[in-house]
Amino acid sequence: MSRVRTLPEALAEAAHSDAGYIFVAAGVETRRSYADVYDASRRVAHALRALGLRRGDLVALVVGDAGQFLTALFGVSIAGLIPASLYPPAATSDLPQYLAATAGILRSCGARAVVTTAGLQPHFAHLRSRCPELAFVVARDTLDAPECESPAAVSADDIAFVQFTSGSTSVPKGVVVTHRNLSANIEAFSGPAGVGSSTSDVAVSWLPMYHDMGLVGMAIGAVYGRLSAVLMTPQAFVKRPVEWLRAISRYRGTVSFAPSFAYDLAVRRVKDCDLEGLDLSCWRVAGCGAEPIHAPALAAFAEKFAPVGFRETSFLPSYGLAEHVLAATFPPRGRRPRVERLSADAVAGRWIATIAGNGSNGQQVTVVSCGVRLPGHEIQIADEHGRSLPERAIGEIRLAGPSVTPGYYRDEGLTARTIRDGWLHTGDLGYVSNGELFVCGRMKDIIIINGRKYHPQDLEWGIGDLAGVRRGRVVAFGTMARGQADRAVIVVEPSGTVPGDVLTDSIRRRIVDLCGLLVDDVVLVPRGTVARTTSGKVRRAATKLRYERGDLDAAAAGHTGLHA
């Protein structure tokens, strides 16, 4: 294994290469070599030290612009401080709610400073009265001072950054990532057993910098590998998914990662006329992770874009989480995604993953291989008593190795519950088959009805293509609310003009057909009710809490078929 490199060291080394970032926003391209980025970051570092910040102080970054964010991140690290990325507000109308939530994060992590935009600076300045340790709120544009002293000494076991989880199953938690963690994970996933990157590669990404796949997998990973990276805005992708593909074609991108929903969105939103001029033959690694991988979405993407050079063998489904920096497993490159169809009974409670035969009449669940463990790392599948399980037995996925976080920032209790005896307890369910990991869902999200277990993702995807259902705005969960145990609930944002009672009936029929489950409650809510995390996943726990409190009743009052 090569030597551990801290974040400042990796940037300093990359500054001697010809590579750099290409920022693309609103049709404007800005090229910055890593030498330019290093110089700007050192100026940020000096400006921060001039404020009076002390070594080890935590600095929260709330900056949407990728270029400004990255020089702030590197600058904070060079100064010997701890950067922590927070997502910026989506819209000004969400500002009061956003600031209230963000104030809680700033208090819990004891942030000493916030670096943000000039427009947001006054709003964060008002939070100082609610955040006792917050001493400085500065605009990123003002952090520019000539360097007149040596960078701070940064060791491998210092904190590289604090990554706040997206909060799909709980409130955001601050995951500590050390420089040793970061270097080990990037080396492992960039090597021959992962992406197999080289300096000739070109990364292309629209993922935001506050998302670990965008920050580590694309932006920081490119620095460590001394390869160029094209960074688009998330808004450009959401508005027109074809712009992602055009960037890959235009810049001859070779590596690009995205969650499963992005491939699905591209299939549905990219028109046939948009294919003209596209050439995706350069795209050798199409990574997929960050959420349950939907095999039909990948298959549909491969079929739609094969005429413009995309190869199904470019897909690289993977498994990982912020507590493991980013990636934990990768399959061999150059093969089609490995898919297994399981008996639904196996996943629903028998805990043995029995492959369903082609002629099987029973209900089936499709799972995609996420590959094998990274070199130097370990995977264990364990039962509820902590005992290691054999191949094809479904249990909790546990991880060990140099990428595992030392814990959660200023939360010793959660750290002790999550990391025990050297193993990271992920809370995810899966099994190993022929050495490869298959992820089945999350332990906390499992719906148990009459002793049978169902994974909410299967129900959500199952009704996603129904007429009248707004795709990606479906939440399924189990609840014991309102005095009744073992109830299955589905919350849906309708789309179109399908009457509520008709839509509710079709949802019930589809779920019965898919897995034999009779849904107890279908709740139709107005557009915008179903919240999503910063990485695009539905906030299942938050939606469930709103339902159990009765908050969704008022939201749904305008829809017919409520609670049918």
Secondary structure, DSSP 8 states (H G I E B T S, - for coil): ------HHHHHHHHTTSS-EEEEEETTEEEEEEHHHHHHHHHHHHHHHHHHT--TT-EEEEE--SHHHHHHHHHHHHHTT-EEEE----S-GGGHHHHHHHHHHHHHHHT-SEEEE-TTTHHHHHGGGGT-TT--EEEEGGG------S------TTSEEEEEE---SSSS--EEEEEHHHHHHHHHHHHSTTTT---TT-EEEE---TTSHIIIIIIIIHHHHHT-EEEE--HHHHHH-THHHHHHHHHHT--EEEE-HHHHHHHHHHS-GGGGTT---TT--EEEE-SS---HHHHHHHHHHHGGGT--GGGEEE-EE-GGGSSEEEE--TTS---EEEEEHHIIIII-B--B--TT--S-EEEEEB--EE-TT-EEEEE-TTS-B--TTB-EEEEEESTTS-S-BTT-HHHHHHHEETTEEEEEEEEEEETTEEEEEEETTT-EEETTEEE-HHHHHHHTTTSTTEEEEEEEEEEE-GGG-SSEEEEEEEE-SS--HHHHHHHHHHHHHHHHS---SEEEE--TT-S-B-TTS-B-HHHHHHHHHHTHHHHHHTTSTTTT-
